[in-house]
Amino acid sequence: MPAHRPFPTRAERAAFIDRRLAELYPETPVPLVHRNPYTLLVAVLLSAQCTDKRVNQVTPVLFALADSPEKMARLPVSTIQRIVHSCGLAPQKARAISGLSRLLVENHGGQVPRTLEELEDLPGVGHKTAQVVMAQAFGEPSFPVDTHIHRLAQRWRLTNGRRVEQTERDLKGLFPRGHWNQAHLRIIFYGREYCTARGCDGTVCEICRTLFPGRHAVATRK
């Protein structure tokens, strides 16, 4: 007979995950070192296909030269690219940082806009980056989905969507709106520490074993 599932529904699984992650990570510090919304925006842009650790090694050098849109817009793109080269995709990221800095000065009075639509209009700023800024700079409820969250949401059967857009919608429907910003970070922390892509196949870590005690191999879709 199939093993009994202690949390048979998505809602029950989400409630347990929300509660357990809050116990494991009562504090949710922003992983990217920043000084203000602008430096956070630049750091998040640099973090695409790059580790937070690497970004945090690079940004102090960059921000020592330019920590505002006005200063960054005056830097040659070649200088920005030289500093951020180790973050990957350096030519595109350098052009985006320079371009968005000019637009912030020209169109937004040197301030980072506080709406998703305006953020997504900036060069190099996609939906996930805009949501991270809304959540971590302005405290607006958001649920940015990165690779850790997408993987764990499938592994924990909180979504059956292959695309991050569907995962985002499902998670927003499962977690209380007031918990979105903390839950987003807590899932990332847990994914990095316990439920990594290689370190847990869906049967090893505490949450996987608790949710699916009869699982013998990871199953991401149902």
C-alpha positions as CSV (number, residue, x, y, z in Angstrom):
1,M,0.0,0.0,0.0
2,P,1.2,3.6,-0.7
3,A,2.8,5.4,2.3
4,H,0.5,7.8,4.1
5,R,1.2,11.4,3.3
6,P,1.1,13.7,6.3
7,F,0.6,16.8,4.1
8,P,-1.6,15.6,1.2
9,T,-2.5,19.0,-0.2
10,R,-0.5,21.9,-1.5
11,A,-2.0,24.2,1.0
12,E,-1.0,21.9,3.9
13,R,2.5,21.5,2.5
14,A,2.9,25.3,2.1
15,A,1.7,25.9,5.7
16,F,4.2,23.4,7.1
17,I,7.0,24.9,4.9
18,D,6.1,28.4,5.9
19,R,6.2,27.5,9.6
20,R,9.3,25.4,9.5
21,L,11.4,27.8,7.5
22,A,10.4,30.6,9.9
23,E,11.8,28.5,12.7
24,L,15.0,27.8,10.9
25,Y,15.5,31.3,9.6
26,P,13.8,33.8,12.0
27,E,15.9,36.6,10.4
28,T,16.0,37.2,6.7
29,P,18.9,39.5,5.9
30,V,19.2,40.6,2.2
31,P,22.1,38.5,0.8
32,L,23.4,41.2,-1.5
33,V,25.4,44.0,0.2
34,H,24.0,47.4,-0.8
35,R,23.6,51.0,0.5
36,N,20.4,52.1,-1.0
37,P,17.8,51.1,-3.6
38,Y,20.1,52.1,-6.5
39,T,23.0,50.0,-5.3
40,L,20.6,47.1,-4.6
41,L,19.3,47.4,-8.2
42,V,22.8,47.2,-9.6
43,A,23.7,44.3,-7.4
44,V,20.6,42.3,-8.3
45,L,21.3,42.9,-12.0
46,L,24.8,41.6,-11.6
47,S,23.6,38.5,-9.7
48,A,22.0,37.1,-12.9
49,Q,23.8,33.8,-13.6
50,C,26.3,34.7,-10.8
51,T,26.6,33.9,-7.1
52,D,25.8,36.5,-4.5
53,K,29.2,35.8,-3.0
54,R,30.9,36.9,-6.2
55,V,28.7,40.0,-6.6
56,N,29.5,41.0,-3.0
57,Q,33.2,40.8,-3.9
58,V,32.7,43.0,-7.0
59,T,30.3,45.7,-5.9
60,P,32.5,47.4,-3.2
61,V,35.0,48.2,-6.0
62,L,32.3,49.5,-8.3
63,F,30.4,51.5,-5.7
64,A,33.7,53.1,-4.5
65,L,33.8,54.8,-7.9
66,A,30.0,55.3,-8.4
67,D,27.2,54.7,-5.9
68,S,24.6,56.8,-7.5
69,P,23.0,57.0,-11.0
70,E,24.7,60.4,-11.6
71,K,28.2,59.1,-10.9
72,M,27.6,55.8,-12.7
73,A,26.3,57.5,-15.8
74,R,29.6,59.4,-16.0
75,L,31.8,56.2,-15.9
76,P,32.9,54.8,-19.2
77,V,31.1,51.5,-20.0
78,S,34.6,49.9,-20.4
79,T,35.4,50.8,-16.8
80,I,32.2,49.2,-15.5
81,Q,32.8,46.1,-17.6
82,R,36.4,45.8,-16.4
83,I,35.2,45.8,-12.8
84,V,32.3,43.4,-13.2
85,H,33.9,41.0,-15.7
86,S,34.0,38.1,-13.1
87,C,30.2,38.2,-12.7
88,G,29.7,36.9,-16.2
89,L,27.9,38.5,-19.2
90,A,30.0,41.5,-18.4
91,P,29.5,43.4,-21.7
92,Q,25.7,43.2,-21.4
93,K,25.6,44.0,-17.7
94,A,27.9,46.9,-18.1
95,R,25.9,48.4,-20.8
96,A,22.7,47.8,-18.8
97,I,24.1,49.5,-15.7
98,S,25.2,52.5,-17.7
99,G,22.0,52.7,-19.6
100,L,19.7,52.4,-16.6
101,S,21.7,54.9,-14.7
102,R,21.3,57.5,-17.4
103,L,17.5,56.8,-17.6
104,L,17.2,57.2,-13.8
105,V,18.8,60.6,-14.1
106,E,16.9,61.7,-17.1
107,N,13.5,60.3,-16.3
108,H,13.3,59.7,-12.6
109,G,15.2,62.5,-10.9
110,G,18.0,60.0,-10.1
111,Q,15.7,57.9,-8.0
112,V,14.8,54.2,-8.4
113,P,11.1,54.0,-9.4
114,R,8.8,52.2,-7.0
115,T,6.6,50.4,-9.5
116,L,7.2,47.1,-11.3
117,E,6.2,48.6,-14.7
118,E,8.8,51.4,-14.4
119,L,11.5,49.1,-13.1
120,E,10.9,46.6,-15.9
121,D,11.3,49.4,-18.5
122,L,14.9,49.9,-17.4
123,P,17.7,48.2,-19.4
124,G,18.6,44.8,-18.1
125,V,15.9,44.7,-15.5
126,G,13.5,41.8,-15.9
127,H,10.5,40.7,-13.9
128,K,12.5,38.9,-11.2
129,T,15.0,41.7,-10.7
130,A,12.2,44.2,-10.5
131,Q,10.4,42.1,-7.9
132,V,13.5,41.7,-5.8
133,V,14.0,45.5,-5.7
134,M,10.3,46.0,-4.8
135,A,10.6,43.5,-2.0
136,Q,14.0,44.2,-0.6
137,A,14.3,48.0,-1.2
138,F,10.7,49.1,-0.7
139,G,9.1,46.3,1.4
140,E,6.4,45.7,-1.2
141,P,5.0,42.1,-1.0
142,S,6.6,40.2,-3.9
143,F,7.6,36.6,-4.6
144,P,10.6,36.6,-7.0
145,V,11.3,33.1,-8.3
146,D,14.9,32.2,-8.9
147,T,16.3,28.7,-9.7
148,H,16.4,27.6,-6.1
149,I,12.7,28.5,-5.5
150,H,11.6,27.1,-8.8
151,R,13.4,23.8,-8.1
152,L,12.1,23.5,-4.6
153,A,8.5,24.5,-5.4
154,Q,8.5,21.6,-7.9
155,R,10.3,19.2,-5.5
156,W,7.8,20.0,-2.8
157,R,4.9,19.8,-5.2
158,L,3.7,23.3,-4.6
159,T,3.4,23.8,-8.4
160,N,3.4,21.7,-11.5
161,G,4.4,24.6,-13.7
162,R,7.5,24.3,-15.9
163,R,7.7,28.1,-16.2
164,V,8.7,30.4,-13.4
165,E,5.6,32.6,-14.1
166,Q,3.3,29.7,-13.2
167,T,5.5,28.9,-10.1
168,E,5.2,32.5,-9.0
169,R,1.4,32.5,-9.3
170,D,1.1,29.3,-7.4
171,L,3.3,30.4,-4.6
172,K,1.5,33.7,-4.2
173,G,-1.7,31.7,-3.9
174,L,-0.3,29.4,-1.3
175,F,1.6,31.7,1.1
176,P,0.0,34.6,3.0
177,R,0.7,37.9,1.2
178,G,2.4,39.3,4.3
179,H,4.9,36.4,4.3
180,W,5.9,36.6,0.7
181,N,9.1,38.6,1.1
182,Q,10.4,36.5,4.0
183,A,9.3,33.2,2.5
184,H,11.1,34.1,-0.8
185,L,14.4,34.5,1.1
186,R,13.9,31.6,3.4
187,I,13.3,29.2,0.6
188,I,16.5,30.4,-1.0
189,F,18.5,30.0,2.2
190,Y,17.1,26.5,2.7
191,G,17.8,25.5,-0.9
192,R,21.4,26.6,-0.6
193,E,22.0,25.0,2.7
194,Y,20.0,21.7,2.7
195,C,18.1,21.1,-0.5
196,T,20.6,21.8,-3.2
197,A,20.3,20.6,-6.8
198,R,22.9,17.8,-6.1
199,G,22.8,17.5,-2.4
200,C,19.2,16.4,-2.1
201,D,17.3,14.3,-4.7
202,G,14.0,15.0,-3.0
203,T,14.4,12.3,-0.4
204,V,17.3,13.5,1.8
205,C,16.6,16.9,3.6
206,E,14.3,17.4,6.5
207,I,11.5,19.1,4.6
208,C,11.5,16.6,1.8
209,R,11.5,13.6,4.2
210,T,8.7,15.1,6.3
211,L,6.5,16.0,3.3
212,F,7.1,12.7,1.4
213,P,8.2,10.0,3.8
214,G,7.5,7.3,1.2
215,R,9.3,9.0,-1.7
216,H,12.2,7.0,-3.2
217,A,13.1,9.4,-6.0
218,V,12.4,13.0,-6.7
219,A,9.2,13.7,-8.7
220,T,8.8,17.3,-9.8
221,R,5.5,17.0,-11.6
222,K,2.1,15.5,-10.8
